[in-house]
């Protein structure tokens, strides 16, 4: 446990070091330039804002991973409208990447969940399906009832993941291709956060993938029948 904690702290420190170094370098360069213009300062501010955004995302992700079950506020959640809202928020990104998103819900299904956290998990998975797809590709989301629960398939037509990488794909700070993921803004926490959230809801997640064909993330969550749901049943 101490070894894992130490590695996590070291990885987090490493991720923070790069954007902090970028900020320091930009500030030092412009401070040492006696001929710096207003345009130079404006250009630097753009870089600093982008870097601060990256630090904020990293900090929020680390805080989320540190949360325990007591901070999960559950209520009755209908999966279809939740996924529909997540997809609508990601449509501008899908348009930029020329990727289509399709949602198929075969049965209305309710789960006892923290809607914000669950939306974040699905958002991370669909976001990955868009960013690591091909132009003209698609992300297919399928929801069905299975084994006293709900199964959500998020299948893309993208780059795929080599089989030897799959066992570590949910590890914190792990990137399939480190330089590629970093260039696309990733710190290697997205899938770790997804797994963390799904486990907090009593579910599990697994993945299958073929290089050059795409990946299929399968989320299972325990379902709840709305007619037997007690509206006073909230909390963790």
C-alpha positions in Angstrom: 0.0 0.0 0.0 2.9 2.4 0.8 4.6 1.5 -2.4 1.4 2.3 -4.4 0.8 5.5 -2.5 4.4 6.6 -3.2 4.1 5.8 -6.9 0.8 7.7 -7.1 2.4 10.8 -5.4 5.4 10.6 -7.7 3.3 10.3 -10.8 1.1 13.2 -9.7 4.1 15.4 -9.0 5.6 14.5 -12.4 2.3 15.5 -14.2 2.2 18.8 -12.4 5.9 19.6 -13.0 5.5 20.0 -16.8 2.8 22.7 -16.8 4.5 24.5 -13.9 7.8 24.5 -15.8 6.0 25.8 -18.9 4.5 28.7 -16.8 7.9 29.5 -15.2 9.7 29.5 -18.6 7.2 31.9 -20.2 7.3 34.3 -17.3 11.1 34.3 -17.1 11.5 34.8 -20.9 9.3 37.8 -21.0 10.7 39.3 -17.8 14.2 39.2 -19.3 13.2 40.8 -22.5 13.4 44.6 -22.2 11.7 45.1 -25.6 8.7 42.9 -24.8 5.5 44.4 -26.3 1.9 44.3 -25.4 1.5 41.6 -28.1 4.2 39.5 -26.4 2.4 39.7 -23.1 -0.9 38.8 -24.7 0.6 35.8 -26.4 2.1 34.7 -23.0 -1.3 35.1 -21.3 -2.9 32.7 -23.7 -0.3 30.1 -23.0 -0.6 30.6 -19.2 -4.4 30.3 -19.3 -4.2 27.1 -21.3 -1.6 25.7 -18.8 -3.7 26.7 -15.8 -6.7 24.9 -17.3 -4.5 21.8 -17.6 -3.5 22.1 -13.9 -7.1 22.6 -12.9 -8.2 19.5 -14.7 -5.4 17.5 -13.2 -6.2 18.8 -9.7 -9.9 18.0 -10.1 -9.1 14.5 -11.3 -6.8 13.8 -8.4 -9.4 15.0 -5.9 -12.0 12.8 -7.5 -9.8 9.7 -7.3 -9.3 10.5 -3.6 -13.0 10.5 -2.8 -14.6 7.7 -0.9 -18.1 6.3 -0.9 -19.3 8.8 1.7 -19.1 11.5 -1.0 -21.3 9.7 -3.5 -24.8 11.1 -3.3 -27.1 8.6 -4.9 -30.7 9.0 -6.3 -32.8 7.3 -8.9 -31.3 8.0 -12.4 -32.7 7.1 -15.7 -29.8 6.0 -18.0 -31.2 7.2 -21.3 -31.7 10.9 -20.5 -28.3 10.9 -18.7 -26.5 9.5 -21.7 -28.4 11.8 -24.0 -27.2 14.9 -22.1 -23.6 13.6 -22.1 -23.8 13.1 -25.8 -25.2 16.5 -26.5 -22.3 18.1 -24.5 -19.8 16.2 -26.6 -21.4 16.9 -30.0 -19.1 19.9 -30.8 -16.0 17.7 -30.2 -17.5 14.9 -32.3 -18.1 17.5 -35.1 -14.5 18.7 -34.9 -13.2 15.1 -35.2 -15.8 14.2 -37.9 -17.2 11.3 -35.7 -20.8 10.4 -35.4 -22.4 9.2 -32.1 -25.3 6.8 -32.0 -27.4 5.8 -29.0 -29.6 2.7 -28.8 -31.6 2.1 -25.7 -33.6 -1.2 -25.8 -35.3 -0.8 -22.4 -35.9 2.0 -20.0 -33.5 1.3 -17.1 -33.0 3.1 -13.8 -30.0 2.9 -11.5 -29.3 4.2 -8.0 -26.4 6.6 -8.7 -24.8 9.9 -8.4 -25.8 11.4 -11.7 -22.9 13.9 -11.9 -20.3 11.3 -11.3 -21.9 8.7 -13.6 -22.2 11.3 -16.3 -18.5 12.1 -15.8 -17.6 8.4 -16.3 -19.6 8.0 -19.4 -18.3 11.4 -20.7 -14.7 10.2 -20.3 -15.4 7.0 -22.2 -17.3 8.7 -25.1 -14.7 11.5 -25.2 -12.0 8.8 -25.7 -14.0 7.1 -28.4 -14.1 10.4 -30.2 -10.5 11.6 -29.8 -8.9 8.2 -30.7 -11.2 7.5 -33.6 -10.7 8.1 -37.3 -12.3 10.8 -39.4 -15.6 9.5 -40.6 -15.7 7.0 -37.7 -18.4 6.4 -35.2 -19.1 5.8 -31.5 -22.0 3.4 -30.8 -23.6 3.4 -27.4 -25.9 0.5 -26.6 -27.9 0.1 -23.4 -29.7 -3.2 -22.4 -30.9 -5.1 -19.4 -28.7 -8.1 -18.4 -28.0 -10.1 -15.3 -30.1 -8.0 -12.9 -28.4 -4.9 -14.1 -27.9 -2.6 -17.0 -25.1 -3.0 -19.5 -23.7 -0.1 -21.5 -21.5 -0.8 -24.5 -19.5 2.1 -25.8 -17.9 0.9 -29.0 -15.8 3.0 -31.4 -14.2 2.5 -34.8 -10.9 4.0 -33.8 -7.2 3.1 -33.4 -7.7 0.2 -30.9 -5.4 -0.9 -28.1 -2.7 -3.6 -28.4 -3.5 -6.7 -26.4 -0.4 -6.4 -24.3 -1.5 -2.9 -23.1 -5.1 -3.9 -22.1 -4.3 -5.2 -18.6 -3.0 -1.8 -17.6 -5.4 0.4 -19.4 -7.2 1.4 -16.2 -4.1 2.1 -14.2 -3.6 5.6 -13.0 -1.3 7.8 -15.2 -0.9 4.9 -17.7 -1.0 5.9 -21.4 -1.1 3.5 -24.3 1.1 5.8 -26.3 2.5 8.4 -23.8 3.5 11.1 -26.3 0.2 10.8 -28.3 -2.0 11.0 -25.2 -0.1 13.9 -23.8 -0.4 15.8 -27.0 -4.2 15.3 -26.8 -4.3 16.7 -23.3 -4.5 13.5 -21.4 -2.7 12.7 -18.1 -3.6 9.1 -18.1 -6.3 9.5 -15.5 -9.5 9.3 -17.5 -10.0 5.6 -17.6 -8.8 5.2 -13.9 -11.5 7.7 -13.0 -14.1 5.8 -15.0 -13.3 2.5 -13.2 -13.2 4.3 -9.8 -16.7 5.8 -10.3 -18.2 2.6 -11.7 -16.9 0.6 -8.7 -18.3 3.2 -6.3 -21.7 2.4 -7.8 -21.3 -1.4 -7.3 -20.6 -2.1 -11.0 -17.6 -3.1 -13.1 -16.0 -2.2 -16.4 -14.1 -4.2 -19.0 -12.7 -3.7 -22.4 -12.0 -5.6 -25.6 -10.0 -4.0 -28.5 -8.5 -4.8 -31.8 -5.8 -2.6 -33.3 -7.0 -0.8 -36.4 -10.6 -1.7 -35.7 -11.6 0.0 -32.4 -12.4 -0.7 -28.8 -15.5 -1.8 -26.9 -15.9 -0.7 -23.3 -18.6 -2.6 -21.4 -20.0 -1.1 -18.2 -22.3 -3.1 -15.9 -24.3 -1.4 -13.2 -26.9 -2.9 -10.9 -30.4 -1.7 -12.0 -33.4 -0.8 -9.9 -37.1 -1.2 -10.7 -38.7 2.3 -10.5 -42.0 0.9 -9.1 -40.2 -0.5 -6.1 -37.9 2.5 -5.5 -38.2 4.4 -2.2 -37.7 8.1 -3.0 -36.3 8.6 0.5 -33.4 6.2 -0.3 -30.5 8.6 -1.0 -27.0 8.9 0.2 -24.1 6.4 -0.2 
